Amino acid sequence: MTELPEVILVEDSDEDADTLQQAVLRCAAKVQLRRVPTGDACMALLQQPRTALPALVLMDLNTPGTDGRETLRMIKSDPSLSTIPVVVVSTSANPRDVDYCYRAGANAYHLKPVRYAEHLEAMVAVLGYWLDRVVALPGRGGQT
Amino acid sequence: MSQASVLPPPAWQGQAYSTKRFGVSITDCDSEPVQTPGCVQAHGALLVLRPADLTIAQVSENSAEVLGAAPAALLGRPLHELVGPAHAARVQTLLQQPEIDCNPTYALTYVPAHTGLALDASVHTVDGVVVLEFEATGREAGQQRDFYALIRRSVAQLQRATTLSELGDIACAEIRALTDLDRVMVYRFHDDGHGEVVCERRRDDLPSWLGLHYPAQDIPEPAREVARQTWIRPLRDVDGGLAELVPLSHPDSGRPLKMTHCALRGPSVMYTEYLRNMGVAASLTLSIRRDDKLWGLIACHHYSGPFELPYDLRAACELLAQIVSLQHAAAEEREHAAYRQRIDTVQQQLVTQAAHEGGLAALLDGPPTLLDGLDTGGTALYYRERWWCAGNTPTEVDLDALRDWLAARPEMQLRDRPLFATDQLSAHYPPGQAFAGVASGVLAIVLSRSAKNLVLWFRPETTQTVKWGGNPHDKPSVVGPHGARLTPRASFELFIESVRGRSKPWLAVELEAALRFRMLMMELIVARADQLAGLNADLARSNDELDAFAYVASHDLKEPLRGIHKYAYQLAENAGQFDDVNHQRLAGLTRLTLRMDSLLDSLLHFSRVGRVELQLEDCDVGEVVEEALDMVAARRGEKPTSIHVPRPLPSVRADRVRLREIYTNLLSNALKYNQQSKTTIEIGWLTAREAAARTLHTAKAEEATQAMHTKQIKHTSWPPGASEQTVFYVRDNGIGIEPRHIDQVFKMFRRLHGRNEFGGGTGAGLTIVKKLVERHGGEVWVESTPGQGSCFYFSMPAVTGPVSRV
């Protein structure tokens, strides 16, 4: 039996992490969601011996220690990790952040709305798109 | 069509001019070639020599009478055939001296055989030719006058003059004593060109002309030009006649002789007629020059017949004219010294006042005000798009129009002297007639390059009575006995005129004071600009901080807000069911609200730290640390903690409350981020000298570390400035900081750990510490080894004394 595709959520806010969890439930995605609170924890997780790369990394920008920008840059500049889709989910609408992330190789940039319903809906859409619509690289799990 | 074609061509067109031939044909005084009259006064003779061989190229037609040899016998012959080889050699020697150009110098005394009358000859060069002038010596054979002895006394007197009129009086008296001329006057040119007799010495039986004014056209421009170039112009005999040069033009060059510097220069017919109309028989005119301008003349008239002015007397008079010119500025300065000093004192006070109060409006607040400096009726300052007035001034509407007119004046564009002054504004600016009562006199200076910012001083109209020596409104040219040509006026009847629209004139000392005031004001404005630049830099800095705030606010503050919203939303969806889950949600809501509150508090506190004025005092750091320890005592809890102070802490000049805040932040961090079984904290300090040694050591250690290719160990960043300041530190045995995160610890709301680890917190503490230390003029930095502990350092100015704001 193949393992479920892995989605890594880099998020230090429990509330936002819960919202994402709700979104996973809402769209009934067959994934294993792994939440890490910091960029360093994310890198540690990615560097563990593994059979497949995660299907998606959802990245908050403002995480303690190594922040989302730096984590994004590290993933995208590491040839063994750079093919992982990294989707930024951030509170910041600052053009400097958006610009930085796309230059660093982010696959998408989404805002986290303050309104819960909108936030949940956005996350459902993001998950639906990246897990159902996008053709993943071979050996990454996901829809076949 | 053109105006120029209206003037008929001169009668001598195409040939050399000669006053003797064409002098009565002059239709326009300003076109008369008075510097090349082609004629000499007939009592003397003139030779033009070629400089190479001293052969005679031109000679005055009267050479037979004066020198005993007709022109035909002289032309083309060498000079020594006339005066002998010794005299010719003397001339040759003088020609070697560069001063001889345009400067007649005594050369020789020659006694022609046919008269036995001694003649003095002076020599000068002009336009590459040599000019030799012969005149009667005016003294007995063998007698020599020492002209220096003649004027030594006069010079000493002139040097002591304390006012301009005293200087003029002395000059008139001395020249009259020296020459015995019937009337000696100082004739001053006013700004509009007309003249006034301001000093006079005369023969007792003559009427006084003192105080009389004469129209500008009495001395035409060509005559003024000669007066600018020479010091002395004698006319021996109004009726003495003219002797023409033979040939009239130089045979080699074809050019007329420039006679500007010749004592024998033939006068214009206009001038001799003018003198004759006044009953003058002979004249002598000396120039008074001031800063290369013709200030006036010393005009001498002789009535009782021709007047001999031999070379040595002429030289004495010339020297006196030069001394009067040299002493002129000094005499005027002495005359106005007290006034000048008063103006300067007031202006200095004004500028100090303006600098102190930080605004030019202070110039008019007083005392003193701008009105107390220059002697004026009113003053107006245009600055920052508005008028500031004092005393009697035109209305602001009139001032606006006057400002626009002044801004376009060429005088106001001058780089060094952007100044406009008039004692008769309406003559230049007709609308000024409307406010002539308060502002007939205007003195304006520019305060900015655009000529937009101005200071104006106003003088009221003073109705003046002017006594003219003849009606100035008479036409300068009338049909005279010689037909339709220019004739000088014949009437010198007293003409009394009442002049309106004029103020008391501006004195040179006032113009100079206005310009000095301008310099002071410009310095002040530049200083203010520097100050503003500094403020702008501050503003830019706080704008940067504001930017950072906006960013933080949009990011960090929204996050809890989102959580709050979420729980509220979920609570609302499950209204009425207060089970455990909902209770948890409510608890979360409360927690997030508190977090939001603390974030906002941190933000506000940080912004206050940047703004509030420090209350500096000498603080005992030991006491401050005790207080800080008390405040963080709660955090120490049950865990064994050792606080170590290796040596007594010094005093430092600081804001006590802020210093305590620095320590509470550092100490609470030291207590918080510690996983050892026993927390150890060391609170110490280094003198400036120790810090300097440490800086050096650190630099060497870093070199050594790099040499060994060791990546690990301490992150050190001793700032160079620390070597001049006292350095304080708080060292712990806590978790330490990864080198790559060192730079982040001082950033607002940056946390290195999950929000529930190490007791949480907003991540503002070290940002505030950094700000506080910088406000005190110091720096903050950290050394840390992960797993072993950190040491936070901050420096404070070592010397006790006022600390500049950062």
Interface residues (C-beta under 8 A of the other chain):
Chain A: D12 S13 D14 E15 D16 D18 T19 P37 T38 L61 N62 P64 G65 T66 S90 T91 S92 A93 N94 K112 P113 V114 R115 Y116 A117 H119
Chain B: Y551 S554 H555 D556 K558 E559 L561 R562 G563 H565 K566 Y567 Y569 Q570 G588 L592 E738 R740 H741 R751 L752 H753 G754 R755
